[in-house]
Amino acid sequence: MGALQAKADDVFLAILARYTAAGRAVSHLKKGDYAPRLFAEEVEAKEAGITQPYLEGAMTRLLHAKRVLVGKSKDARGRPRNALEIEGGF
């Protein structure tokens, strides 16, 4: 189980870094751009066999470890919103 959790953490960070580089904000909230739901559809997650529940666990672990933070972003209309970001950049 520990190896799968570590893999989920790595996959989560890799996809978050790619999204951030592309300017795609994702959220920790279970609505809209919920990171685990979106990330579960990505090739990296599918190839690794990492499903949404594992990505939810990864997000929780990474937030608690402060490797991922909830930062501020703006939506397409310029309104402020919360967005996940990797501590120290990607």
N, CA, C and O atoms as a MOPAC input file, in Angstrom:
PM7 MOZYME 1SCF
protein

 N      0.82200 1    -1.19600 1     0.00000 1
 C      0.00000 1     0.00000 1     0.00000 1
 C      0.86500 1     1.25900 1     0.00000 1
 O      0.54400 1     2.22300 1    -0.69600 1
 N      1.94900 1     1.26700 1     0.76400 1
 C      2.82000 1     2.43100 1     0.83400 1
 C      3.42500 1     2.81500 1    -0.49900 1
 O      3.56600 1     3.99800 1    -0.80800 1
 N      3.78700 1     1.80800 1    -1.29800 1
 C      4.37300 1     2.08600 1    -2.60900 1
 C      3.35300 1     2.74800 1    -3.52800 1
 O      3.69600 1     3.65300 1    -4.28900 1
 N      2.10100 1     2.30100 1    -3.46000 1
 C      1.05000 1     2.88400 1    -4.29500 1
 C      0.74600 1     4.31700 1    -3.85900 1
 O      0.48200 1     5.18100 1    -4.69400 1
 N      0.78600 1     4.56400 1    -2.54800 1
 C      0.58100 1     5.92600 1    -2.05700 1
 C      1.71000 1     6.84900 1    -2.50600 1
 O      1.46200 1     7.98900 1    -2.89700 1
 N      2.92600 1     6.36900 1    -2.45300 1
 C      4.07100 1     7.16400 1    -2.90400 1
 C      3.96400 1     7.45300 1    -4.39300 1
 O      4.26300 1     8.56000 1    -4.84000 1
 N      3.53800 1     6.45700 1    -5.15900 1
 C      3.35100 1     6.64200 1    -6.60400 1
 C      2.25600 1     7.66900 1    -6.86300 1
 O      2.38900 1     8.51500 1    -7.74800 1
 N      1.16500 1     7.59600 1    -6.08500 1
 C      0.07200 1     8.56100 1    -6.23500 1
 C      0.56500 1     9.97400 1    -5.93900 1
 O      0.18600 1    10.92100 1    -6.62800 1
 N      1.41000 1    10.12100 1    -4.91500 1
 C      1.97800 1    11.43900 1    -4.59100 1
 C      2.80600 1    11.96100 1    -5.76500 1
 O      2.68200 1    13.12300 1    -6.14900 1
 N      3.64700 1    11.10000 1    -6.32900 1
 C      4.49300 1    11.49700 1    -7.46100 1
 C      3.65800 1    11.87600 1    -8.67300 1
 O      3.93600 1    12.87600 1    -9.33600 1
 N      2.64500 1    11.08700 1    -8.96300 1
 C      1.76700 1    11.36600 1   -10.10800 1
 C      1.02900 1    12.68500 1    -9.88500 1
 O      0.93300 1    13.50700 1   -10.79600 1
 N      0.51300 1    12.88700 1    -8.68200 1
 C     -0.19400 1    14.12600 1    -8.37200 1
 C      0.71600 1    15.33200 1    -8.60000 1
 O      0.31900 1    16.30000 1    -9.25000 1
 N      1.93100 1    15.27300 1    -8.06600 1
 C      2.87300 1    16.39000 1    -8.23000 1
 C      3.24300 1    16.61300 1    -9.68900 1
 O      3.33800 1    17.75800 1   -10.13000 1
 N      3.45100 1    15.54500 1   -10.44300 1
 C      3.82600 1    15.67100 1   -11.85000 1
 C      2.70600 1    16.33000 1   -12.65700 1
 O      2.95700 1    17.21400 1   -13.47600 1
 N      1.48300 1    15.89700 1   -12.41800 1
 C      0.36400 1    16.47200 1   -13.16700 1
 C      0.12300 1    17.91400 1   -12.73400 1
 O     -0.14900 1    18.77300 1   -13.57200 1
 N      0.22000 1    18.18800 1   -11.43000 1
 C      0.04900 1    19.56300 1   -10.95000 1
 C      1.10500 1    20.48500 1   -11.55600 1
 O      0.79200 1    21.61400 1   -11.93400 1
 N      2.34100 1    20.02400 1   -11.65300 1
 C      3.40300 1    20.83300 1   -12.26500 1
 C      3.08200 1    21.12100 1   -13.72800 1
 O      3.27900 1    22.23900 1   -14.20400 1
 N      2.58800 1    20.11000 1   -14.43700 1
 C      2.23800 1    20.29900 1   -15.85100 1
 C      1.07700 1    21.27600 1   -15.99600 1
 O      1.11200 1    22.15600 1   -16.85600 1
 N      0.05500 1    21.13000 1   -15.16700 1
 C     -1.08600 1    22.04700 1   -15.20900 1
 C     -0.63200 1    23.47500 1   -14.89800 1
 O     -1.02800 1    24.41900 1   -15.58300 1
 N      0.19000 1    23.62900 1   -13.87300 1
 C      0.66000 1    24.95500 1   -13.47600 1
 C      1.44700 1    25.60700 1   -14.60800 1
 O      1.26400 1    26.79000 1   -14.89700 1
 N      2.32200 1    24.83400 1   -15.24600 1
 C      3.11900 1    25.36600 1   -16.35900 1
 C      2.23100 1    25.80700 1   -17.52100 1
 O      2.57100 1    26.73300 1   -18.25700 1
 N      1.09600 1    25.13700 1   -17.67500 1
 C      0.17100 1    25.47700 1   -18.75900 1
 C     -0.82600 1    26.56100 1   -18.35100 1
 O     -1.67800 1    26.95800 1   -19.14600 1
 N     -0.71800 1    27.04000 1   -17.10500 1
 C     -1.62600 1    28.08300 1   -16.63800 1
 C     -3.01600 1    27.57300 1   -16.28500 1
 O     -3.97400 1    28.34600 1   -16.26300 1
 N     -3.13500 1    26.28100 1   -16.00900 1
 C     -4.41600 1    25.67000 1   -15.65800 1
 C     -4.50300 1    25.53400 1   -14.14400 1
 O     -3.77900 1    24.73500 1   -13.55000 1
 N     -5.37400 1    26.30200 1   -13.52200 1
 C     -5.54500 1    26.26300 1   -12.06700 1
 C     -6.49800 1    25.13400 1   -11.69500 1
 O     -7.49900 1    24.90100 1   -12.37300 1
 N     -6.17200 1    24.43700 1   -10.60800 1
 C     -7.03800 1    23.38900 1   -10.07900 1
 C     -7.27000 1    23.64900 1    -8.59900 1
 O     -6.49800 1    24.35300 1    -7.94900 1
 N     -8.34900 1    23.06900 1    -8.07600 1
 C     -8.76800 1    23.35200 1    -6.71900 1
 C     -8.73500 1    22.12400 1    -5.82400 1
 O     -8.73300 1    20.98600 1    -6.29200 1
 N     -8.70800 1    22.39000 1    -4.51500 1
 C     -8.81600 1    21.34300 1    -3.51700 1
 C    -10.27400 1    21.12300 1    -3.12100 1
 O    -10.57600 1    20.20100 1    -2.36300 1
 N    -11.17700 1    21.95700 1    -3.62400 1
 C    -12.59500 1    21.87600 1    -3.30600 1
 C    -13.31200 1    20.95500 1    -4.29000 1
 O    -13.00800 1    20.94800 1    -5.48300 1
 N    -14.26500 1    20.18200 1    -3.77800 1
 C    -14.95900 1    19.17700 1    -4.59600 1
 C    -16.02400 1    19.79000 1    -5.49000 1
 O    -17.18500 1    19.38300 1    -5.45400 1
 N    -15.63300 1    20.75100 1    -6.27600 1
 C    -16.51900 1    21.34000 1    -7.27600 1
 C    -15.65000 1    21.92700 1    -8.36900 1
 O    -14.45500 1    22.14000 1    -8.16300 1
 N    -16.20900 1    22.18200 1    -9.48500 1
 C    -15.45100 1    22.81100 1   -10.56300 1
 C    -14.19400 1    22.06700 1   -10.95600 1
 O    -14.25300 1    20.92600 1   -11.41400 1
 N    -13.06200 1    22.71300 1   -10.77600 1
 C    -11.76400 1    22.17500 1   -11.20100 1
 C    -11.09600 1    21.38600 1   -10.08000 1
 O     -9.95700 1    21.67200 1    -9.71300 1
 N    -11.79300 1    20.40100 1    -9.53900 1
 C    -11.30200 1    19.56900 1    -8.44500 1
 C    -10.13700 1    18.72800 1    -8.94500 1
 O    -10.31000 1    17.87400 1    -9.81500 1
 N     -8.95500 1    18.96800 1    -8.39600 1
 C     -7.72000 1    18.35800 1    -8.88400 1
 C     -7.78100 1    16.82800 1    -8.99400 1
 O     -7.48200 1    16.30400 1   -10.06700 1
 N     -8.14900 1    16.09100 1    -7.95200 1
 C     -8.13800 1    14.63000 1    -8.08800 1
 C     -9.04300 1    14.10200 1    -9.20800 1
 O     -8.69200 1    13.13600 1    -9.88500 1
 N    -10.19600 1    14.73000 1    -9.40200 1
 C    -11.10700 1    14.28800 1   -10.46300 1
 C    -10.47700 1    14.52600 1   -11.83400 1
 O    -10.51300 1    13.64900 1   -12.69700 1
 N     -9.90700 1    15.69900 1   -12.03100 1
 C     -9.28200 1    16.01500 1   -13.31100 1
 C     -8.02800 1    15.17500 1   -13.54700 1
 O     -7.80900 1    14.67500 1   -14.65000 1
 N     -7.21100 1    15.02300 1   -12.51400 1
 C     -5.95300 1    14.29400 1   -12.64500 1
 C     -6.18200 1    12.81700 1   -12.92700 1
 O     -5.37000 1    12.19400 1   -13.61100 1
 N     -7.26500 1    12.23900 1   -12.41600 1
 C     -7.56000 1    10.81800 1   -12.63800 1
 C     -7.79700 1    10.51600 1   -14.11400 1
 O     -7.67800 1     9.36500 1   -14.53600 1
 N     -8.12500 1    11.52300 1   -14.89200 1
 C     -8.36900 1    11.34800 1   -16.33000 1
 C     -7.10700 1    11.50800 1   -17.16900 1
 O     -7.13200 1    11.27100 1   -18.37600 1
 N     -6.01600 1    11.90300 1   -16.54700 1
 C     -4.77400 1    12.13800 1   -17.27800 1
 C     -4.01700 1    10.83200 1   -17.54200 1
 O     -4.15000 1     9.85400 1   -16.80600 1
 N     -3.22700 1    10.84900 1   -18.60600 1
 C     -2.48900 1     9.66300 1   -19.04800 1
 C     -1.58600 1     9.11500 1   -17.94800 1
 O     -1.54100 1     7.90500 1   -17.73000 1
 N     -0.86700 1     9.99800 1   -17.25400 1
 C      0.04900 1     9.54100 1   -16.21200 1
 C     -0.67400 1     8.70700 1   -15.15100 1
 O     -0.18200 1     7.66000 1   -14.73100 1
 N     -1.83300 1     9.17700 1   -14.72800 1
 C     -2.59500 1     8.47100 1   -13.69500 1
 C     -3.12600 1     7.14800 1   -14.23200 1
 O     -3.03900 1     6.12100 1   -13.55900 1
 N     -3.66900 1     7.17400 1   -15.43300 1
 C     -4.22700 1     5.94800 1   -16.00900 1
 C     -3.14600 1     4.89500 1   -16.22100 1
 O     -3.35700 1     3.72100 1   -15.91700 1
 N     -1.99900 1     5.30200 1   -16.73500 1
 C     -0.90900 1     4.34300 1   -16.96900 1
 C     -0.37600 1     3.75800 1   -15.66700 1
 O      0.05700 1     2.60600 1   -15.63400 1
 N     -0.40500 1     4.54500 1   -14.59500 1
 C      0.09100 1     4.08200 1   -13.29900 1
 C     -0.98200 1     3.34900 1   -12.49700 1
 O     -0.69300 1     2.79700 1   -11.43500 1
 N     -2.22100 1     3.34000 1   -12.99900 1
 C     -3.31100 1     2.68500 1   -12.28600 1
 C     -3.74600 1     3.44900 1   -11.04400 1
 O     -4.25800 1     2.85900 1   -10.09300 1
 N     -3.54000 1     4.76700 1   -11.05400 1
 C     -3.89000 1     5.61600 1    -9.91700 1
 C     -5.27400 1     6.21300 1   -10.16000 1
 O     -5.48300 1     6.94300 1   -11.13000 1
 N     -6.21200 1     5.89800 1    -9.27500 1
 C     -7.58700 1     6.35500 1    -9.42000 1
 C     -7.84500 1     7.59400 1    -8.56200 1
 O     -6.99600 1     8.00400 1    -7.77200 1
 N     -9.02400 1     8.17800 1    -8.73000 1
 C     -9.36900 1     9.39000 1    -8.00400 1
 C     -9.22300 1     9.25100 1    -6.48900 1
 O     -8.67700 1    10.16000 1    -5.86400 1
 N     -9.68300 1     8.16000 1    -5.86400 1
 C     -9.49900 1     8.06600 1    -4.40500 1
 C     -8.02700 1     8.11800 1    -3.97800 1
 O     -7.70800 1     8.71400 1    -2.94900 1
 N     -7.13300 1     7.50600 1    -4.75100 1
 C     -5.70600 1     7.57500 1    -4.41800 1
 C     -5.17300 1     8.99400 1    -4.60200 1
 O     -4.32700 1     9.44800 1    -3.83200 1
 N     -5.66700 1     9.68900 1    -5.62000 1
 C     -5.23600 1    11.07000 1    -5.84100 1
 C     -5.78900 1    11.99100 1    -4.75800 1
 O     -5.14100 1    12.97100 1    -4.39100 1
 N     -6.97600 1    11.68700 1    -4.24400 1
 C     -7.50500 1    12.46200 1    -3.11700 1
 C     -6.61800 1    12.27200 1    -1.88700 1
 O     -6.31700 1    13.23300 1    -1.17800 1
 N     -6.20300 1    11.03000 1    -1.63800 1
 C     -5.29100 1    10.76300 1    -0.52700 1
 C     -3.96700 1    11.46600 1    -0.72100 1
 O     -3.40400 1    12.01400 1     0.22600 1
 N     -3.46400 1    11.45300 1    -1.95300 1
 C     -2.19900 1    12.12300 1    -2.25000 1
 C     -2.30900 1    13.61700 1    -1.98600 1
 O     -1.41500 1    14.21300 1    -1.38600 1
 N     -3.39800 1    14.21900 1    -2.43000 1
 C     -3.59300 1    15.65100 1    -2.22300 1
 C     -3.61300 1    15.96700 1    -0.72900 1
 O     -2.99100 1    16.93300 1    -0.28700 1
 N     -4.32200 1    15.16100 1     0.04000 1
 C     -4.40000 1    15.37100 1     1.48600 1
 C     -3.02100 1    15.24700 1     2.12700 1
 O     -2.63200 1    16.08900 1     2.93700 1
 N     -2.28800 1    14.20600 1     1.76900 1
 C     -0.93000 1    14.02000 1     2.33200 1
 C     -0.02000 1    15.18400 1     1.96200 1
 O      0.70900 1    15.70100 1     2.80900 1
 N     -0.06300 1    15.59200 1     0.70400 1
 C      0.81300 1    16.66200 1     0.23000 1
 C      0.45300 1    18.00700 1     0.85800 1
 O      1.34100 1    18.81200 1     1.14000 1
 N     -0.83800 1    18.26100 1     1.07800 1
 C     -1.25000 1    19.48800 1     1.76100 1
 C     -0.77900 1    19.47500 1     3.22300 1
 O     -0.27900 1    20.48400 1     3.72100 1
 N     -0.93700 1    18.34300 1     3.90400 1
 C     -0.50400 1    18.23700 1     5.29900 1
 C      1.01200 1    18.37800 1     5.42300 1
 O      1.51300 1    18.95100 1     6.39000 1
 N      1.73300 1    17.85300 1     4.43900 1
 C      3.19600 1    17.94800 1     4.45700 1
 C      3.69100 1    19.29800 1     3.94700 1
 O      4.89200 1    19.57000 1     3.94900 1
 N      2.76100 1    20.13800 1     3.51200 1
 C      3.06500 1    21.47200 1     2.97500 1
 C      3.93700 1    21.42100 1     1.72100 1
 O      4.68500 1    22.35400 1     1.42800 1
 N      3.82400 1    20.31900 1     0.99300 1
 C      4.50700 1    20.22700 1    -0.31100 1
 C      3.62200 1    20.84700 1    -1.38900 1
 O      4.11000 1    21.26000 1    -2.44100 1
 N      2.31500 1    20.90800 1    -1.11800 1
 C      1.34400 1    21.57700 1    -1.98100 1
 C      0.60000 1    22.56900 1    -1.10800 1
 O      0.23400 1    22.25800 1     0.02600 1
 N      0.37800 1    23.75600 1    -1.63400 1
 C     -0.30400 1    24.82100 1    -0.90200 1
 C     -1.53200 1    25.28200 1    -1.67200 1
 O     -1.64100 1    25.07800 1    -2.88100 1
 N     -2.44700 1    25.90300 1    -0.95400 1
 C     -3.59100 1    26.54000 1    -1.59800 1
 C     -3.22600 1    28.00600 1    -1.75000 1
 O     -3.16200 1    28.75400 1    -0.77400 1
 N     -2.98900 1    28.40200 1    -2.99400 1
 C     -2.60500 1    29.77900 1    -3.28000 1
 C     -3.75300 1    30.54500 1    -3.89400 1
 O     -4.86700 1    30.03300 1    -4.01000 1
 N     -3.48400 1    31.73800 1    -4.27600 1
 C     -4.49400 1    32.59300 1    -4.90200 1
 C     -4.24400 1    32.66300 1    -6.40000 1
 O     -3.10400 1    32.72300 1    -6.86100 1
 N     -5.33300 1    32.65500 1    -7.13800 1
 C     -5.28900 1    32.74300 1    -8.58800 1
 C     -6.46400 1    33.59700 1    -9.02200 1
 O     -7.24800 1    34.05000 1    -8.18800 1
 N     -6.59100 1    33.81400 1   -10.29500 1
 C     -7.75300 1    34.53400 1   -10.83600 1
 C     -8.38600 1    33.67500 1   -11.91500 1
 O     -7.69300 1    32.99900 1   -12.67500 1
 N     -9.71400 1    33.71000 1   -11.97300 1
 C    -10.39900 1    32.96500 1   -13.01500 1
 C    -10.37300 1    33.77200 1   -14.31000 1
 O     -9.75800 1    34.83700 1   -14.36500 1
 N    -11.02900 1    33.28000 1   -15.34000 1
 C    -11.01000 1    33.93000 1   -16.65900 1
 C    -11.59300 1    35.33900 1   -16.61500 1
 O    -11.24900 1    36.17500 1   -17.45100 1
 N    -12.45500 1    35.60900 1   -15.66800 1
 C    -13.06400 1    36.93700 1   -15.54300 1
 C    -12.30000 1    37.84800 1   -14.58400 1
 O    -12.72700 1    38.97200 1   -14.32000 1
 N    -11.16600 1    37.36300 1   -14.06100 1
 C    -10.35500 1    38.16200 1   -13.16800 1
 C    -10.77000 1    38.10000 1   -11.71100 1
 O    -10.22600 1    38.82900 1   -10.88100 1
 N    -11.72500 1    37.23900 1   -11.38800 1
 C    -12.16200 1    37.09700 1   -10.00300 1
 C    -11.16500 1    36.23100 1    -9.23500 1
 O    -10.63600 1    35.26800 1    -9.78900 1
 N    -10.90100 1    36.55800 1    -7.96800 1
 C     -9.96900 1    35.75000 1    -7.18800 1
 C    -10.52500 1    34.35400 1    -6.91400 1
 O    -11.73400 1    34.17500 1    -6.76400 1
 N     -9.63800 1    33.38100 1    -6.85000 1
 C    -10.02800 1    32.00900 1    -6.53100 1
 C     -8.83100 1    31.29600 1    -5.90700 1
 O     -7.68900 1    31.72900 1    -6.05600 1
 N     -9.10700 1    30.21300 1    -5.21700 1
 C     -8.05400 1    29.38700 1    -4.64100 1
 C     -7.54400 1    28.42400 1    -5.68800 1
 O     -8.32400 1    27.89900 1    -6.48200 1
 N     -6.25300 1    28.18700 1    -5.70000 1
 C     -5.65900 1    27.24600 1    -6.65100 1
 C     -4.50500 1    26.51600 1    -5.98000 1
 O     -3.75300 1    27.10400 1    -5.20300 1
 N     -4.37400 1    25.23700 1    -6.28700 1
 C     -3.26600 1    24.45500 1    -5.73800 1
 C     -1.96900 1    24.83900 1    -6.43000 1
 O     -1.93900 1    25.09900 1    -7.63300 1
 N     -0.90100 1    24.86900 1    -5.64900 1
 C      0.42900 1    25.14100 1    -6.21400 1
 C      1.46800 1    24.35700 1    -5.43500 1
 O      1.28400 1    24.05500 1    -4.25600 1
 N      2.54100 1    24.03700 1    -6.09600 1
 C      3.62600 1    23.28200 1    -5.46500 1
 C      4.48600 1    24.24100 1    -4.66200 1
 O      4.88000 1    25.29700 1    -5.15700 1
 N      4.77900 1    23.86800 1    -3.41700 1
 C      5.62600 1    24.69600 1    -2.56100 1
 C      6.98200 1    24.89600 1    -3.22000 1
 O      7.64000 1    23.92800 1    -3.60200 1
 N      7.39200 1    26.12800 1    -3.35000 1
 C      8.68600 1    26.42800 1    -3.92700 1
 C      8.70700 1    26.36800 1    -5.45300 1
 O      9.77900 1    26.42500 1    -6.05700 1
 N      7.55700 1    26.25600 1    -6.07000 1
 C      7.48900 1    26.17800 1    -7.53400 1
 C      7.56400 1    24.74000 1    -8.01500 1
 O      7.50400 1    23.79600 1    -7.22700 1
 N      7.69600 1    24.59800 1    -9.31300 1
 C      7.72800 1    23.22900 1    -9.88600 1
 C      8.95000 1    23.00200 1   -10.68400 1
 O      9.13600 1    21.91600 1   -11.23200 1

